[in-house]
């Protein structure tokens, strides 16, 4: 663990929180604006699914290379460069004139956004001990859902008032200002990824692979499938099924993400506290994940109830899945060799975003075939339960280096 002041390391975590917020705010733009974009480009559900998934094509493919770069390069500049690409790709979306250009810019957005989880996880693993990583991991990651919660409202208002094109430009180009405090706050003499350069030899062909990486990655794939369904299809669901206005649908969609965002650091803090009091880290991390993942089953009755308020309450309940999110990240951090944390997280997030590619596509196909959202939402809950099995039974003991995981 690298030594810097406590205030400085939490400043970095706070910046990672805002990076996650902006990252997911940029992602929310398309989901919220989809009805307006579909109307302009005459898109059908299957084409909507392709557009929603395009981001994940590059985002998923870049996870392992970006994780390796996070282990070996200076994250101060790696993060800044990727964030610039993310912001420009979002802003330029407002200028597109074709469906093909929409796809291309979503692909570029995915490349820029790919630094988020491998890079952020690497920072936490460098500056926090294994026993205290639950709270910082869950706190920075909660920014993703704050971004969605804020994003769906902000984006909805901007679309209604200014149109979807101006919305993309305003949201995307404004995000570039984050780079300045990041460069100023990041320790120039302590660069995660470069701090150990020369002390080991590793590469993409020399990654430590064991049951823990396999189990955590498969579990994260299932978690990603579930999470990305809510990100990509909830706004459209509230508009087309519950017949809400775009603005009201944005408000309704923001509430489940807000629940997710609040639940995540609480779950991380509770886990860290229990472990500091002497409880077994493996049982604590897996137990919190289990409690959280079972709440995802509430998504099934949410689609079946006729009352829109009841549906919203159940969907908010299903967002308590976030209670275990930080602990899934700590499993990667604790089980990976210290010099491979970024690469392991990149592999895990690659698996997660296979779910991100499949979820909107499969859901769009099921909506086209059945005429309802039930099959797509129920399948997501089932996939999440499969993820719980992988985390609980395939992953072994969650122990910090140098002992490793069994």
Secondary structure, DSSP 8 states (H G I E B T S, - for coil): -----HHHHHHHHHHHHHHHHHHHHHHHHHHHHHHHHHHHHT--HHHHHHHHHHHHHHHHHHHHHHHHHHHHS-HHHHHHHHHHHHHHHHHHGGG--SHHHHHHHHHHHHHHHTHHHHHHHHHHHHHS-GGGHHHHHHHHHHHHHHHHHHHHHHHHHHHHHH-HHHHHHHHHHHGGGHHHHHHHHS-TT--TTTTTTTS----GGG----HHHHHHHHHHHHHHHHHHHHHHHHHHHHHHTS---HHHHHHHHHHHHHHHHHHHHHHHHHHHHHHHTT--HHHHHHHHHHHHHHGGGHHHHHHH-S-HHHHHHHHHHHGGGGGGHHHHHHHHHHHS-GGGHHHHHHHHHHHHHHHHHHHHHHHHHHHHHHSSSHHHHHHHHHHHHHHHHIIIIIS-----TTT---
